[in-house]
Amino acid sequence: MSQWASLRIGDIGELFDGPHATPKSKGKVSTDYIFLSISSLKNGRLNLKESPSISEEDYLSWTRRVTPRAQDLVFSYETRLGEGALIPAGLTCCLGRRMALLRPNQNVINPRFLLYLFLGPKFQQTIAERTIHGSTVNRIALNDFPDFPILLPDITEQRRIAGVLGALDDKIESNRRIAVKCDEVANILFHQAASVNRKLNEVSEVRMGVSPPGSSYNETGDGMAFFQGVRDFSLLHPVARVYTNQPKRLAAAGDILFSVRAPVGRLNIADSPCCIGRGLAAITSNRSATCLFALRAAAAEWEKFSAEGTVFGAVNQKSLKSTLIPWPDPVTEEELEYQLSSLVTLASHSERESISLSKLRDALLPELMSGRMRVDEAGRLVSEALDEEVADV
């Protein structure tokens, strides 16, 4: 096993700070110049959906200190501590407030290994130990950051570790792109076919959720998964927060879950039977994929309900059932449902696969970054996992 050397952050790269201000053009223009803020960081990746564009004039001003380039590590030094991501090739961007950049010396450290080092439990513990707890936000002192200690194997071992973990991240990213493309194609197909309006209750059955007794909730997995509202939603499938052994209103696998309280109109799909609370409705249709995209296409209707109410917006069962949604004509309805359901199935499979691979990556990360697991053993586990996912397609 490779010998790990004790170094400092300052030994492996050059540190840069972003401007301590926000450009006036942020989010007001459509350009290729991306503004990176703490909202841009999510689970070791850049979330470009949360990264608005700015004007060319502001971009030139905000890159006077440093222009981010591919393989740089960007991270937050205030508020969302411990979040970091690598700049991908081809991204034209600048740093926002509370953002810093570490430009790795690639003769000393592999950039992808640097990301895993940053996200690993040892360095996350170092960040926690050196956090300055303020009255408004927590932060780390950038002046002290170059002195943060790290353990580093030789460059060959770094590349091997980064290769193993990177294989999982590459597949997760590939799955994300597949899911996005499926969604884009499905939207195009639906809008091309939708030619009439139908009331929701003409094409589906609507059941409003009923919350079980609060005393029946638990987080141990005892009973049935319970979803109260949009806080439980992920990309396509709900992520269970609590369970109940006294379920009241059930949704079946394949039902569309619809948020009936502000924000009204958030959508998801139940991938197994579950209990739904007062914040949701279950919508059952023999054209479930078509119904899903029809509900999404009626977004303007749900925005009206979100704006109503003395405390928060909501839609009742009668209004929901009678809402007009776009729908295909009977001639194309069956074929459209087949096409849309195939795309939804592929996107769902990609997401479930990514969840599984993410769990494996999160389990391997601390073992590899501590030297407790050999790279060959981790590589075997990753190969088996990827082969198994391919076999399931």
ZAVOGU-760737 format. One line per field, with one value per residue (C-alpha): x, y, z; residue number from 1. Coordinates in Angstrom, 1 decimal, padded with zeros to 4 digits, m for minus. Example, Ala and Ser with C-alpha at 12.3 -4.5 7.8 and 13.67 -1.06 7.14 Angstrom:
px <- c(012.3, 013.7) .
py <- c(m004.5, m001.1) .
pz <- c(007.8, 007.1) .
pos <- c(1, 2) .
END
This chain:
px <- c(000.0, 001.3, 002.8, 000.7, 002.6, 001.5, 001.2, m000.7, m003.3, m000.7, 001.7, m000.7, m002.1, m002.8, m005.8, m008.0, m010.9, m014.0, m015.3, m017.2, m020.2, m023.0, m023.2, m026.3, m026.9, m027.2, m030.1, m031.3, m029.5, m029.1, m025.4, m022.8, m021.2, m022.1, m022.1, m021.1, m022.5, m022.9, m026.2, m024.2, m022.7, m024.5, m023.2, m019.7, m021.0, m021.9, m025.7, m025.9, m029.7, m028.9, m026.2, m027.5, m025.8, m024.4, m023.4, m020.0, m019.1, m019.8, m018.0, m014.8, m015.0, m015.7, m012.7, m010.0, m008.8, m009.1, m010.7, m011.9, m010.6, m011.2, m010.0, m010.0, m011.7, m014.4, m015.8, m017.7, m016.0, m019.1, m022.5, m022.4, m019.1, m017.7, m019.3, m017.0, m016.9, m014.5, m014.9, m015.8, m014.2, m015.9, m017.6, m017.1, m017.8, m016.8, m016.8, m019.5, m019.5, m018.4, m016.7, m013.1, m011.0, m008.1, m006.0, m004.2, m000.5, m001.1, 002.4, 001.6, m002.1, m004.7, m007.6, m010.3, m008.5, m008.4, m012.2, m012.6, m010.0, m012.0, m015.3, m013.8, m014.5, m011.0, m010.9, m014.5, m013.6, m010.7, m013.2, m015.5, m012.7, m011.6, m015.0, m015.5, m019.0, m020.5, m023.7, m025.0, m023.0, m020.3, m017.1, m013.5, m010.7, m009.3, m006.0, m005.6, m006.9, m003.4, m002.3, m005.1, m003.4, m003.9, m002.7, m001.6, m000.5, 001.8, 000.4, 000.0, m002.1, m004.1, m004.9, m006.0, m008.3, m009.7, m010.3, m012.3, m014.5, m014.6, m016.1, m019.1, m019.4, m019.1, m022.0, m024.1, m023.5, m024.3, m027.6, m028.4, m028.0, m030.1, m032.9, m032.8, m032.8, m035.8, m037.7, m036.9, m038.0, m041.1, m042.1, m041.7, m043.8, m046.5, m046.8, m046.8, m049.7, m051.8, m054.7, m057.8, m058.6, m060.1, m061.1, m058.7, m061.5, m062.4, m059.0, m058.1, m059.3, m058.3, m058.0, m057.0, m054.5, m055.4, m052.6, m052.3, m052.1, m048.9, m048.2, m047.8, m044.8, m041.3, m038.0, m037.0, m038.8, m041.6, m044.8, m045.5, m043.6, m045.6, m045.3, m046.9, m045.9, m043.3, m040.5, m040.5, m039.9, m036.8, m036.3, m038.9, m039.5, m040.2, m037.5, m039.1, m038.6, m041.0, m043.1, m046.4, m048.1, m051.5, m051.8, m055.1, m055.1, m053.0, m051.3, m050.5, m047.3, m047.4, m049.8, m049.0, m048.4, m049.6, m049.0, m052.3, m050.7, m048.3, m046.5, m049.5, m048.7, m045.4, m045.4, m043.9, m044.5, m045.0, m042.6, m044.3, m047.5, m047.3, m049.4, m050.1, m051.0, m053.1, m050.4, m050.8, m053.3, m053.0, m054.0, m054.6, m055.0, m054.7, m052.8, m050.5, m047.5, m049.7, m051.4, m048.1, m047.0, m050.5, m050.4, m047.0, m048.2, m051.0, m048.5, m050.2, m053.4, m051.5, m049.8, m053.2, m054.0, m050.6, m051.4, m054.7, m055.5, m055.2, m052.2, m051.0, m052.2, m054.2, m056.5, m059.5, m060.7, m063.6, m061.3, m058.6, m061.0, m062.5, m059.3, m058.8, m055.6, m054.2, m054.7, m054.1, m056.9, m058.1, m056.3, m052.8, m053.6, m052.5, m049.3, m048.3, m048.8, m046.5, m043.8, m044.0, m044.2, m041.0, m039.2, m040.4, m039.3, m035.9, m035.5, m036.7, m034.3, m031.4, m032.3, m032.7, m029.4, m027.7, m029.1, m027.6, m024.2, m024.2, m024.5, m021.6, m019.5, m020.3, m019.3, m016.0, m015.0, m013.9, m012.3, m010.2, m009.3, m008.1, m006.1, m008.1, m009.2, m007.0, m007.8, m007.9, m010.6, m012.6, m012.2, m013.6, m016.7, m017.2, m016.9, m019.4, m021.8, m021.6, m021.9, m025.0, m026.6, m026.0, m027.5, m030.6, m031.3) .
py <- c(000.0, 003.5, 005.6, 008.6, 011.9, 014.7, 018.0, 021.3, 022.6, 025.3, 022.6, 021.3, 024.4, 028.1, 029.7, 032.5, 034.4, 035.6, 039.2, 040.2, 041.5, 040.4, 041.8, 043.8, 041.8, 038.5, 036.5, 039.4, 038.5, 035.4, 034.8, 032.1, 033.8, 031.8, 033.2, 030.6, 031.0, 028.7, 027.6, 026.3, 023.5, 020.3, 016.9, 017.4, 018.8, 022.2, 022.7, 024.9, 025.3, 027.3, 029.3, 032.4, 034.2, 037.7, 040.2, 040.2, 043.5, 042.0, 038.8, 040.7, 042.7, 039.6, 037.7, 040.3, 038.3, 034.9, 033.3, 029.8, 027.1, 023.4, 021.2, 024.0, 023.2, 025.7, 025.7, 027.8, 029.3, 030.7, 029.2, 025.9, 024.7, 021.5, 021.8, 021.7, 020.9, 020.8, 023.3, 021.2, 021.8, 024.4, 026.4, 030.1, 031.3, 033.6, 033.3, 034.9, 036.0, 033.5, 031.4, 030.5, 028.5, 026.2, 025.7, 022.3, 021.8, 018.7, 017.6, 017.0, 016.2, 014.8, 017.2, 014.6, 013.1, 016.6, 016.7, 013.3, 014.4, 017.6, 015.6, 012.8, 012.5, 013.4, 016.8, 017.4, 016.9, 019.3, 021.9, 021.3, 021.7, 025.0, 026.5, 029.9, 030.1, 033.5, 035.1, 035.1, 032.6, 030.0, 030.4, 029.3, 031.8, 031.8, 033.2, 030.0, 027.6, 027.0, 025.6, 023.0, 019.6, 016.8, 013.2, 012.5, 009.3, 009.4, 010.6, 007.1, 006.0, 009.2, 008.5, 004.9, 006.0, 008.8, 006.3, 004.0, 006.7, 008.6, 005.5, 005.7, 009.5, 009.3, 006.7, 008.8, 011.9, 009.8, 008.7, 012.3, 013.3, 010.3, 011.4, 015.0, 014.0, 011.6, 014.4, 016.8, 014.4, 013.4, 017.0, 017.6, 014.5, 015.5, 019.1, 018.0, 015.6, 017.6, 019.1, 019.1, 020.0, 017.5, 017.8, 015.9, 013.7, 012.6, 010.9, 009.9, 009.2, 011.8, 010.9, 013.5, 012.5, 012.0, 012.3, 009.4, 010.2, 012.0, 009.4, 006.7, 008.4, 006.9, 007.1, 003.4, 002.0, 000.4, 000.3, 002.1, 005.1, 008.3, 011.4, 014.6, 017.0, 018.3, 018.2, 014.5, 014.7, 013.9, 014.0, 011.3, 009.2, 010.3, 009.9, 008.5, 010.7, 009.0, 005.8, 005.1, 001.9, 003.5, 004.6, 006.3, 007.2, 005.1, 005.7, 002.7, 002.1, 004.1, 006.7, 010.4, 012.3, 015.9, 018.6, 020.3, 022.9, 025.7, 025.3, 023.6, 021.4, 019.7, 016.2, 012.8, 009.1, 006.6, 003.7, 001.5, 001.7, 004.5, 006.6, 010.2, 013.1, 016.2, 017.9, 015.5, 013.9, 010.6, 010.6, 007.2, 006.9, 004.2, 006.9, 007.7, 008.9, 011.2, 012.4, 013.3, 015.5, 017.0, 018.0, 019.6, 021.4, 023.0, 024.8, 028.1, 026.7, 025.5, 028.9, 030.5, 028.2, 028.8, 032.5, 032.0, 031.3, 033.4, 031.5, 029.5, 028.5, 025.2, 023.4, 021.4, 018.2, 019.7, 022.3, 019.8, 017.4, 020.1, 021.7, 021.6, 019.9, 019.5, 016.1, 014.2, 013.2, 009.6, 008.6, 009.3, 008.7, 005.1, 005.5, 008.6, 006.8, 004.0, 006.5, 008.6, 005.6, 004.1, 007.4, 007.7, 004.1, 004.8, 008.0, 006.2, 003.3, 005.8, 007.6, 004.4, 003.2, 006.5, 006.2, 002.7, 003.8, 006.9, 004.8, 002.6, 005.7, 007.2, 003.9, 003.5, 007.2, 007.1, 003.7, 004.7, 008.2, 006.7, 004.0, 001.3, m000.3, m001.3, 000.2, m003.2, m004.4, m001.2, m001.5, m005.0, m003.9, m001.0, m003.3, m005.7, m003.0, m001.5, m004.9, m005.7, m002.4, m003.1, m006.6, m005.0, m002.8) .
pz <- c(000.0, m000.9, 001.9, 002.8, 003.4, 005.8, 003.9, 004.0, 001.5, 000.6, m000.5, m003.3, m004.9, m005.1, m003.3, m004.7, m003.2, m005.1, m005.1, m002.0, m004.0, m006.4, m010.0, m010.8, m014.0, m012.1, m013.4, m015.6, m018.8, m020.9, m021.7, m021.4, m018.5, m015.3, m011.8, m009.2, m005.7, m002.7, m004.2, m007.2, m005.0, m004.5, m003.5, m005.0, m008.3, m009.8, m010.0, m013.0, m012.6, m009.5, m011.3, m013.1, m016.0, m015.9, m018.4, m020.2, m018.5, m015.1, m016.0, m016.9, m013.7, m011.5, m013.0, m012.4, m009.4, m011.0, m014.0, m013.0, m015.3, m015.8, m012.9, m010.3, m007.0, m006.0, m002.5, 000.0, 003.0, 004.6, 005.4, 003.4, 004.6, 003.3, m000.2, m003.1, m006.9, m009.8, m012.7, m015.8, m019.2, m021.3, m018.5, m018.6, m015.1, m012.2, m008.4, m006.3, m002.7, m000.1, m002.8, m003.1, m005.6, m005.1, m008.3, m007.8, m008.8, m011.0, m010.5, m006.8, m006.7, m009.2, m009.4, m009.1, m006.1, m004.6, m004.8, m003.1, m000.5, 000.1, 000.4, 002.5, 006.3, 007.4, 005.7, 006.6, 010.2, 009.8, 008.4, 011.3, 013.9, 012.3, 011.7, 013.2, 014.7, 014.2, 015.3, 011.7, 009.6, 010.2, 008.2, 007.8, 007.7, 004.2, 005.5, 007.6, 004.9, 003.3, 006.7, 006.9, 007.2, 004.7, 004.1, 000.5, m001.2, m004.2, m007.5, m009.0, m006.0, m006.3, m009.9, m009.1, m006.2, m008.4, m011.2, m009.0, m007.4, m010.7, m012.6, m010.2, m010.6, m014.4, m014.5, m012.1, m014.4, m017.5, m015.8, m015.0, m018.7, m019.8, m017.4, m018.6, m022.2, m021.6, m020.0, m022.9, m025.6, m023.7, m023.3, m027.0, m027.9, m025.5, m026.7, m030.3, m029.7, m027.2, m029.2, m026.9, m023.3, m020.8, m017.2, m014.9, m013.6, m017.1, m017.6, m014.0, m010.5, m007.8, m004.1, m001.6, 001.1, 004.8, 007.4, 009.9, 013.7, 014.6, 017.2, 014.6, 012.8, 013.1, 011.2, 011.7, 008.7, 010.7, 008.7, 005.4, 003.9, 004.6, 002.4, 003.7, 000.9, m001.5, 001.1, 000.5, m003.2, m005.2, m009.0, m009.8, m006.8, m003.2, m000.6, 002.5, 005.6, 008.0, 008.2, 009.8, 011.1, 010.9, 007.2, 006.3, 002.6, 000.3, m003.1, m005.3, m007.2, m010.4, m009.0, m009.7, m006.4, m006.7, m004.1, m003.2, m000.9, m001.9, m004.0, m005.7, m008.6, m007.7, m009.2, m008.5, m009.1, m006.3, m007.0, m004.3, m002.2, 000.3, 002.6, 001.6, 003.9, 003.6, 001.4, m001.4, m003.8, m005.6, m009.2, m010.9, m014.7, m017.3, m019.2, m016.3, m018.3, m020.5, m017.4, m015.8, m018.6, m019.0, m015.3, m015.9, m018.9, m016.9, m014.6, m015.1, m013.5, m010.4, m010.0, m009.6, m006.7, m005.1, m005.0, m003.2, 000.5, 003.6, 005.0, 002.0, m001.4, m001.8, m004.2, m003.0, m004.5, m006.5, m008.1, m008.9, m010.6, m012.7, m013.9, m017.6, m018.8, m022.4, m023.8, m027.1, m029.4, m029.3, m032.5, m031.0, m027.4, m027.1, m029.1, m027.1, m023.9, m025.0, m026.0, m022.9, m020.5, m022.1, m021.6, m018.0, m017.3, m018.6, m016.6, m013.5, m014.0, m014.4, m011.2, m009.2, m010.5, m009.5, m006.0, m005.7, m007.1, m004.9, m001.8, m003.0, m003.7, m000.3, 001.4, m000.5, m000.2, 003.5, 003.2, 000.2, 001.5, 004.8, 003.2, 005.0, 001.7, m001.2, m004.5, m006.2, m003.8, m004.3, m008.1, m008.0, m006.1, m008.5, m011.6, m010.1, m009.4, m012.8, m014.5, m012.4, m013.4, m017.0, m016.7, m015.1, m018.1) .
pos <- c(1, 2, 3, 4, 5, 6, 7, 8, 9, 10, 11, 12, 13, 14, 15, 16, 17, 18, 19, 20, 21, 22, 23, 24, 25, 26, 27, 28, 29, 30, 31, 32, 33, 34, 35, 36, 37, 38, 39, 40, 41, 42, 43, 44, 45, 46, 47, 48, 49, 50, 51, 52, 53, 54, 55, 56, 57, 58, 59, 60, 61, 62, 63, 64, 65, 66, 67, 68, 69, 70, 71, 72, 73, 74, 75, 76, 77, 78, 79, 80, 81, 82, 83, 84, 85, 86, 87, 88, 89, 90, 91, 92, 93, 94, 95, 96, 97, 98, 99, 100, 101, 102, 103, 104, 105, 106, 107, 108, 109, 110, 111, 112, 113, 114, 115, 116, 117, 118, 119, 120, 121, 122, 123, 124, 125, 126, 127, 128, 129, 130, 131, 132, 133, 134, 135, 136, 137, 138, 139, 140, 141, 142, 143, 144, 145, 146, 147, 148, 149, 150, 151, 152, 153, 154, 155, 156, 157, 158, 159, 160, 161, 162, 163, 164, 165, 166, 167, 168, 169, 170, 171, 172, 173, 174, 175, 176, 177, 178, 179, 180, 181, 182, 183, 184, 185, 186, 187, 188, 189, 190, 191, 192, 193, 194, 195, 196, 197, 198, 199, 200, 201, 202, 203, 204, 205, 206, 207, 208, 209, 210, 211, 212, 213, 214, 215, 216, 217, 218, 219, 220, 221, 222, 223, 224, 225, 226, 227, 228, 229, 230, 231, 232, 233, 234, 235, 236, 237, 238, 239, 240, 241, 242, 243, 244, 245, 246, 247, 248, 249, 250, 251, 252, 253, 254, 255, 256, 257, 258, 259, 260, 261, 262, 263, 264, 265, 266, 267, 268, 269, 270, 271, 272, 273, 274, 275, 276, 277, 278, 279, 280, 281, 282, 283, 284, 285, 286, 287, 288, 289, 290, 291, 292, 293, 294, 295, 296, 297, 298, 299, 300, 301, 302, 303, 304, 305, 306, 307, 308, 309, 310, 311, 312, 313, 314, 315, 316, 317, 318, 319, 320, 321, 322, 323, 324, 325, 326, 327, 328, 329, 330, 331, 332, 333, 334, 335, 336, 337, 338, 339, 340, 341, 342, 343, 344, 345, 346, 347, 348, 349, 350, 351, 352, 353, 354, 355, 356, 357, 358, 359, 360, 361, 362, 363, 364, 365, 366, 367, 368, 369, 370, 371, 372, 373, 374, 375, 376, 377, 378, 379, 380, 381, 382, 383, 384, 385, 386, 387, 388, 389, 390, 391, 392, 393) .
END
